[in-house]
Amino acid sequence: MDNDIFYRKLVRRFRDGLATEEELLLLSALMQSEELEGFFAALMDDELRAVKSMENRRNMVGWLRYAAALILVVGCAVLYWHRSARLKLEAMVDVPPAHNQAVLRLADGKTVHLDTINGVLQVDLGKIRDQQGKTLYEGASHAVNSYHTVQVPKGGRFEMRLDDGTTVMLNAASELVFPTRFAREKREVFLTGEGFFQVRKQADDRDKMLPFIVHTAAQLIEVVGTSFNVQAYQDANTERTTLLEGTVRAQALKTGETKTLHPGQQVSLEGGQVSLSSADMEETLAWKEGAFVFNETPIREIVEQLARWYNVEIYFEGNTNYRYNGYIDRQANLSEVLKTLKRTGDLDYRLKEGKITLLHGSPADDT
């Protein structure tokens, strides 16, 4: 297309308020490259050759004023658009960290939204109360078949105390199914996501220790009295059980293979394979201590952790084999986390079209 025709159409679209964001940016770029200056000069020459009367000259003066005003208005409009776009991008990553929030889905179908005010959820003698003593559910004290669910969304975390005194801390994007009252012969719960358990020892009427069992999609974890962490996210390829204190027996549901863990050990299940190894306790338990700790952590896992904790979609471009080392405060806003990652020199990030992309080995366009 002839440049003059294109420029005229571009200017008319701006004049009529129809210009898109891309056209505004183009108009700004053309002005800065002085291409439009030649365009306006050519228009003025055409007008001068056509001047037949003073009225035409007055029209010419009006055109010059219009052109000058156009340049000023376009400049201001583009500047405003740039500023608005930058503020939107900054708001997109100025995301606060996860906080206490969950949804309690009761056995009778009712739902209760929980937040910081509710504090630690407490189950006792057939009742579910919040930390303030408010009763959220009350069933028969002897009922053992009433199972309820605590769902912690992305961007959330929550803590609860079960009927036997066991405490559970749930990480973001996690779910725990539990009874109002445990059975006499064993204690069972069902976990999706990540939870840290501090299991209280409990004996039956014959002084036999009652097992505490955690069911996940891929394993059955049995303990008596101990502290351990279970990571069993449905969107992850690996399930991990890490032992802090006591003894744990983990069984793979697919193969039946069983491993017994001692403090400082971790069992991993991936693709039906079971492996026992020494655990990186600092990295594993960092989430409950309010930190991100990465020790040669694969970049894929880092992206998943950030997405869950801040409840955002984060994409990655670059070497998927890259591993990162570092410590980051979990109470920091997402923008600070991204800046910390960028300071390594290995990573960068891009904010574009409503997407957050973490980059390795690639230049960032709009940070």
Backbone torsions as a table, in degrees:
resi	resn	phi	psi	omega
1	MET	NA	139.0	177.7
2	ASP	-58.5	136.9	-175.9
3	ASN	-59.3	-41.5	-178.0
4	ASP	-60.5	-44.0	-179.9
5	ILE	-63.8	-42.9	180.0
6	PHE	-62.9	-45.6	-179.9
7	TYR	-61.9	-43.3	-179.8
8	ARG	-59.9	-45.0	179.2
9	LYS	-63.4	-39.5	-179.7
10	LEU	-63.5	-46.0	-179.4
11	VAL	-65.3	-40.8	-179.8
12	ARG	-65.1	-40.1	178.3
13	ARG	-62.9	-37.8	177.3
14	PHE	-67.1	-45.3	-178.4
15	ARG	-59.3	-37.3	-177.4
16	ASP	-88.0	3.5	178.4
17	GLY	74.0	24.4	-177.1
18	LEU	-106.3	-3.3	-175.5
19	ALA	-66.6	136.4	176.6
20	THR	-81.5	172.2	177.7
21	GLU	-60.3	-40.2	179.2
22	GLU	-64.1	-39.1	179.2
23	GLU	-68.8	-36.3	175.7
24	LEU	-62.3	-42.8	178.4
25	LEU	-63.6	-41.7	178.0
26	LEU	-62.9	-44.1	179.3
27	LEU	-60.4	-42.1	177.9
28	SER	-62.9	-44.0	-178.7
29	ALA	-64.1	-40.7	179.0
30	LEU	-64.2	-39.2	177.8
31	MET	-63.8	-42.7	-179.0
32	GLN	-68.0	-29.2	179.1
33	SER	-86.9	-0.3	176.4
34	GLU	69.1	13.8	177.6
35	GLU	-68.5	-35.8	179.8
36	LEU	-70.6	-24.6	178.8
37	GLU	-61.3	-43.3	177.3
38	GLY	-66.0	-35.3	178.9
39	PHE	-63.4	-47.2	179.3
40	PHE	-64.8	-38.0	179.2
41	ALA	-62.2	-41.4	179.1
42	ALA	-63.5	-40.6	178.1
43	LEU	-63.0	-39.0	-179.9
44	MET	-65.5	-40.8	178.4
45	ASP	-60.9	-42.9	178.5
46	ASP	-60.1	-41.8	-179.1
47	GLU	-65.4	-41.7	-177.5
48	LEU	-65.0	-39.4	179.0
49	ARG	-66.5	-25.5	-178.2
50	ALA	-91.6	0.9	-176.7
51	VAL	-69.2	123.9	179.1
52	LYS	-120.0	-18.6	-175.4
53	SER	-150.6	171.5	178.1
54	MET	-63.6	-32.5	178.9
55	GLU	-60.9	-40.0	177.5
56	ASN	-64.5	-38.3	178.6
57	ARG	-63.7	-40.6	177.5
58	ARG	-62.9	-37.2	175.9
59	ASN	-63.0	-37.0	179.4
60	MET	-64.0	-42.8	178.1
61	VAL	-60.8	-41.9	178.1
62	GLY	-60.9	-40.6	178.7
63	TRP	-63.5	-42.7	179.4
64	LEU	-61.3	-42.4	178.3
65	ARG	-62.8	-40.5	179.3
66	TYR	-62.7	-43.0	-179.0
67	ALA	-62.8	-43.8	179.5
68	ALA	-63.6	-42.5	179.3
69	ALA	-64.9	-36.9	179.7
70	LEU	-61.4	-45.9	-179.9
71	ILE	-59.9	-43.8	-179.1
72	LEU	-64.7	-45.8	-177.3
73	VAL	-66.4	-43.2	179.2
74	VAL	-60.4	-43.9	179.0
75	GLY	-59.2	-44.9	179.6
76	CYS	-66.3	-40.4	-178.8
77	ALA	-64.3	-44.4	-179.9
78	VAL	-66.2	-40.2	177.7
79	LEU	-61.0	-42.7	178.8
80	TYR	-64.1	-42.6	-179.8
81	TRP	-62.9	-44.5	178.3
82	HIS	-58.5	-44.8	-178.6
83	ARG	-65.1	-42.8	179.4
84	SER	-63.6	-42.4	179.8
85	ALA	-63.4	-40.8	179.9
86	ARG	-65.2	-41.6	178.4
87	LEU	-63.3	-38.5	178.0
88	LYS	-64.1	-40.6	179.6
89	LEU	-66.2	-41.4	179.7
90	GLU	-64.1	-39.9	178.7
91	ALA	-66.1	-31.2	-177.8
92	MET	-64.3	-33.5	-178.6
93	VAL	-104.0	-5.2	178.1
94	ASP	-84.2	55.4	-175.2
95	VAL	-92.8	129.5	179.2
96	PRO	-70.8	161.2	-179.9
97	PRO	-72.8	172.6	178.9
98	ALA	-61.3	150.1	178.6
99	HIS	-139.9	171.9	-177.8
100	ASN	-62.7	113.8	174.5
101	GLN	-163.3	144.7	179.8
102	ALA	-166.8	167.2	174.0
103	VAL	-120.7	125.7	176.9
104	LEU	-97.0	116.4	177.9
105	ARG	-103.8	110.8	-174.6
106	LEU	-80.8	162.0	-178.3
107	ALA	-61.9	-26.8	-179.1
108	ASP	-86.6	6.5	176.7
109	GLY	94.8	-10.8	180.0
110	LYS	-75.3	154.7	177.9
111	THR	-123.4	144.7	177.6
112	VAL	-129.8	125.4	178.3
113	HIS	-87.4	128.1	-176.0
114	LEU	-112.8	144.8	176.5
115	ASP	-146.2	-160.9	-176.3
116	THR	-59.0	-33.8	-178.1
117	ILE	-61.8	-36.8	-178.1
118	ASN	-71.4	-28.4	179.7
119	GLY	66.7	-145.1	-178.2
120	VAL	-76.8	129.0	177.8
121	LEU	-76.9	137.5	-176.3
122	GLN	-128.0	129.0	178.5
123	VAL	-110.7	127.7	-176.0
124	ASP	-159.8	124.2	174.4
125	LEU	51.8	47.8	175.6
126	GLY	80.8	2.4	-179.6
127	LYS	-115.6	152.1	172.3
128	ILE	-119.5	120.3	-178.9
129	ARG	-124.3	158.2	171.0
130	ASP	-92.8	-178.8	-174.7
131	GLN	-66.7	-21.3	179.0
132	GLN	-83.2	-2.4	-179.8
133	GLY	91.4	0.8	-179.3
134	LYS	-71.8	128.9	-180.0
135	THR	-81.6	120.9	179.9
136	LEU	-98.3	-24.1	178.6
137	TYR	-155.5	142.1	176.7
138	GLU	-141.7	117.0	177.3
139	GLY	-119.6	-173.6	177.9
140	ALA	-65.0	135.8	-175.1
141	SER	-63.1	-20.8	-177.7
142	HIS	-97.8	-5.0	-176.5
143	ALA	-69.3	133.0	-179.8
144	VAL	-121.1	-4.6	-176.0
145	ASN	-102.6	5.9	179.3
146	SER	-88.6	99.5	-179.2
147	TYR	-99.1	135.7	179.9
148	HIS	-120.7	168.1	-176.9
149	THR	-131.9	131.7	170.4
150	VAL	-106.0	120.0	179.6
151	GLN	-111.1	119.8	177.9
152	VAL	-102.7	118.7	-177.3
153	PRO	-76.4	171.5	169.0
154	LYS	-59.0	141.9	-177.1
155	GLY	82.7	10.2	-178.7
156	GLY	-129.4	174.5	173.6
157	ARG	-159.9	159.5	179.7
158	PHE	-162.9	154.7	-179.8
159	GLU	-129.8	145.1	179.5
160	MET	-148.3	159.4	176.4
161	ARG	-120.2	125.1	-175.7
162	LEU	-83.0	175.8	-174.3
163	ASP	-57.8	-31.2	-177.4
164	ASP	-90.8	2.0	-178.6
165	GLY	96.3	-5.3	176.2
166	THR	-66.0	136.3	177.1
167	THR	-106.3	145.0	-179.5
168	VAL	-133.3	126.8	172.1
169	MET	-104.0	125.2	-178.4
170	LEU	-106.5	131.5	178.6
171	ASN	-83.2	174.2	180.0
172	ALA	-58.6	148.3	178.0
173	ALA	57.9	45.9	-179.0
174	SER	-127.3	161.4	-177.9
175	GLU	-146.0	135.8	177.5
176	LEU	-128.0	127.6	174.8
177	VAL	-103.2	127.9	-172.9
178	PHE	-146.0	157.0	177.9
179	PRO	-92.6	158.5	173.4
180	THR	-66.3	-34.7	179.2
181	ARG	-144.4	131.8	-177.9
182	PHE	-72.9	155.8	175.5
183	ALA	-70.2	165.0	-176.3
184	ARG	-73.4	-31.6	-172.9
185	GLU	-92.7	-20.0	179.0
186	LYS	-164.1	161.6	179.8
187	ARG	-117.1	124.9	-175.3
188	GLU	-131.6	139.0	172.4
189	VAL	-137.6	165.7	-177.8
190	PHE	-128.5	126.6	-173.9
191	LEU	-120.8	136.2	166.4
192	THR	-126.4	132.0	-177.7
193	GLY	103.3	-135.7	-177.5
194	GLU	-134.4	135.9	178.5
195	GLY	-147.5	146.3	174.7
196	PHE	-109.5	123.9	-174.9
197	PHE	-110.0	133.6	168.2
198	GLN	-117.6	96.5	-171.7
199	VAL	-86.4	129.5	178.2
200	ARG	-88.2	135.7	177.7
201	LYS	-67.1	140.6	179.8
202	GLN	-147.9	134.7	-179.2
203	ALA	-113.0	155.9	177.3
204	ASP	-86.7	-168.7	-176.7
205	ASP	-64.9	-20.7	-179.6
206	ARG	-102.0	17.1	-179.8
207	ASP	64.0	23.4	174.5
208	LYS	-89.0	130.9	-177.4
209	MET	-67.4	129.9	-179.7
210	LEU	-84.5	128.9	178.4
211	PRO	-71.8	149.9	173.8
212	PHE	-112.9	123.4	-173.5
213	ILE	-119.7	130.6	174.8
214	VAL	-111.0	121.1	176.7
215	HIS	-97.3	133.6	170.7
216	THR	-125.1	-176.6	-179.0
217	ALA	-66.3	-27.0	-173.0
218	ALA	-120.8	-8.4	-176.1
219	GLN	-149.7	165.0	174.7
220	LEU	-122.7	122.2	-175.5
221	ILE	-113.4	123.6	-176.1
222	GLU	-121.2	130.9	-180.0
223	VAL	-140.3	173.6	173.6
224	VAL	-114.0	-62.2	174.9
225	GLY	-146.5	115.2	-171.5
226	THR	-170.0	173.9	175.5
227	SER	-125.0	126.6	-177.0
228	PHE	-155.4	162.1	-179.4
229	ASN	-118.8	135.9	177.8
230	VAL	-121.6	128.2	175.8
231	GLN	-119.4	111.8	-174.2
232	ALA	-143.1	60.3	179.0
233	TYR	-76.1	139.6	-178.3
234	GLN	-67.6	-28.8	-178.0
235	ASP	-90.8	6.9	178.5
236	ALA	-104.4	153.9	-178.6
237	ASN	-83.0	-16.6	-172.7
238	THR	-127.0	139.7	169.3
239	GLU	-107.0	139.4	-178.6
240	ARG	-132.9	136.7	172.3
241	THR	-121.3	125.1	-175.7
242	THR	-123.4	132.0	-174.7
243	LEU	-103.3	128.7	176.7
244	LEU	-96.3	-48.8	179.6
245	GLU	-140.3	151.4	175.0
246	GLY	88.2	-147.7	-179.3
247	THR	-139.2	140.6	-179.6
248	VAL	-131.8	141.0	173.4
249	ARG	-116.9	120.0	-178.3
250	ALA	-114.0	130.0	-178.6
251	GLN	-119.9	130.5	176.7
252	ALA	-78.0	124.0	-176.9
253	LEU	-66.6	-32.5	-175.3
254	LYS	-72.3	-39.7	-174.8
255	THR	-111.9	-17.9	-176.4
256	GLY	82.0	-2.0	-179.6
257	GLU	-65.3	137.4	-176.3
258	THR	-121.5	139.7	176.0
259	LYS	-126.8	139.6	175.1
260	THR	-104.6	124.4	-176.5
261	LEU	-100.4	144.9	171.2
262	HIS	-116.3	162.2	-176.3
263	PRO	-50.0	134.0	179.6
264	GLY	90.0	2.8	-179.7
265	GLN	-108.3	160.5	-179.2
266	GLN	-139.1	135.6	173.2
267	VAL	-108.5	134.8	-178.6
268	SER	-121.5	137.8	176.6
269	LEU	-119.8	121.4	179.7
270	GLU	-145.9	121.1	179.2
271	GLY	58.4	33.9	180.0
272	GLY	84.9	-7.3	179.4
273	GLN	-92.6	136.4	-179.7
274	VAL	-113.7	130.6	179.3
275	SER	-136.2	144.6	179.2
276	LEU	-116.2	131.4	-177.2
277	SER	-150.9	170.6	172.6
278	SER	-71.4	142.2	-175.8
279	ALA	-99.1	149.5	168.3
280	ASP	-87.2	91.0	-173.1
281	MET	-64.4	-35.5	-179.4
282	GLU	-62.3	-47.1	-178.6
283	GLU	-70.0	-41.3	-176.8
284	THR	-63.7	-42.3	-174.7
285	LEU	-95.8	2.6	-176.5
286	ALA	-58.8	-35.9	-174.8
287	TRP	-62.3	-37.3	179.9
288	LYS	-78.9	-13.3	177.8
289	GLU	-98.5	4.5	176.3
290	GLY	83.2	32.5	-178.5
291	ALA	-144.6	157.7	164.4
292	PHE	-101.2	122.0	174.8
293	VAL	-120.9	122.5	-178.4
294	PHE	-120.6	116.5	176.7
295	ASN	-119.9	97.5	-175.6
296	GLU	54.0	41.7	-177.8
297	THR	-83.3	131.1	177.6
298	PRO	-58.6	140.6	-176.1
299	ILE	-60.4	-30.9	178.9
300	ARG	-61.1	-42.0	-179.8
301	GLU	-68.1	-35.9	178.8
302	ILE	-63.7	-45.4	179.0
303	VAL	-60.6	-42.0	179.6
304	GLU	-64.3	-42.8	179.7
305	GLN	-62.6	-44.9	-179.2
306	LEU	-64.9	-40.6	-179.1
307	ALA	-62.9	-40.5	179.6
308	ARG	-70.9	-44.8	-173.9
309	TRP	-67.3	-37.5	-176.6
310	TYR	-103.3	-0.2	178.7
311	ASN	54.7	53.2	178.3
312	VAL	-136.3	163.3	172.9
313	GLU	-94.6	124.4	178.5
314	ILE	-124.2	130.7	179.1
315	TYR	-105.8	162.6	179.3
316	PHE	-132.6	138.2	174.7
317	GLU	-131.2	131.8	178.5
318	GLY	134.3	-156.4	-177.5
319	ASN	-73.9	109.2	-177.3
320	THR	-72.1	-8.8	177.1
321	ASN	-89.9	-1.0	-177.4
322	TYR	-65.4	140.0	177.3
323	ARG	-123.6	146.1	-172.6
324	TYR	-124.2	145.5	175.1
325	ASN	-120.3	132.4	177.1
326	GLY	169.7	167.8	178.0
327	TYR	-124.8	131.2	179.1
328	ILE	-137.8	136.5	178.6
329	ASP	-68.8	126.8	179.5
330	ARG	-71.6	-13.3	178.7
331	GLN	-87.4	-1.3	178.0
332	ALA	-77.0	149.9	172.8
333	ASN	-67.0	158.6	-178.1
334	LEU	-58.4	-36.4	-179.6
335	SER	-59.1	-39.3	178.9
336	GLU	-69.3	-36.3	178.0
337	VAL	-63.8	-44.6	180.0
338	LEU	-63.9	-38.6	178.1
339	LYS	-66.2	-37.7	178.0
340	THR	-63.5	-43.4	178.2
341	LEU	-63.6	-37.2	-179.0
342	LYS	-67.7	-32.6	-177.9
343	ARG	-65.8	-14.4	178.0
344	THR	-66.6	-25.3	-176.8
345	GLY	90.2	-18.3	179.8
346	ASP	-91.4	-27.7	-174.6
347	LEU	-118.4	153.9	175.4
348	ASP	-145.4	178.4	176.5
349	TYR	-145.3	154.9	-178.9
350	ARG	-128.7	136.5	176.2
351	LEU	-115.2	111.7	-175.8
352	LYS	-155.0	133.0	176.2
353	GLU	53.1	41.2	177.2
354	GLY	75.1	11.5	-178.4
355	LYS	-115.9	144.1	173.3
356	ILE	-107.2	121.4	-179.1
357	THR	-123.6	123.8	174.3
358	LEU	-87.1	134.8	-171.9
359	LEU	-121.2	143.0	171.9
360	HIS	-134.6	120.8	179.0
361	GLY	77.1	18.2	179.4
362	SER	-137.8	145.6	177.2
363	PRO	-71.8	146.8	176.1
364	ALA	-94.4	136.8	-176.1
365	ASP	-88.9	-46.4	-166.9
366	ASP	-126.4	49.8	178.5
367	THR	-100.1	NA	NA
